[in-house]
């Protein structure tokens, strides 16, 4: 199994087209063709999370929030974002973020919240393009 195999499963659940325009989702760091050694799932990719991935031989971190939100102009280790990205690269660890793609997925974050509070008549209030299909048919 390679990292891309996990990405395929994640994107079947929450296609990247469902993400908000402002968000940065998908594979942010790493090589999708590397052999998978383990997956660590987290809310945020912090330095301690990369350390935990290293300690547990995980070469894929699946993070809800993206560690890289705006473009990086330097990777010198000055900020925590730079340190996380640098450490991940140095240790051959891929980082994948799913954030608003999972928020907007039909069986994603908001669906779970609706179920927890007992809502039964659930609808997508502001559907993203490509999330709903329209079928038009004419019958004589």
Protein Blocks (a to p, Z undefined) as FASTA:
>chain_A
ZZklmmmmmmmmmgfklpcfkbcedjfbdcfkbccfbdcddfbdcfklmmmmmmnopabd
cdfbdfblbdcfbdehlammlmmmmmmmmnopacddfklmmmmpmklmklmmmmmnopab
dcdfbacehkaccdddddZZ
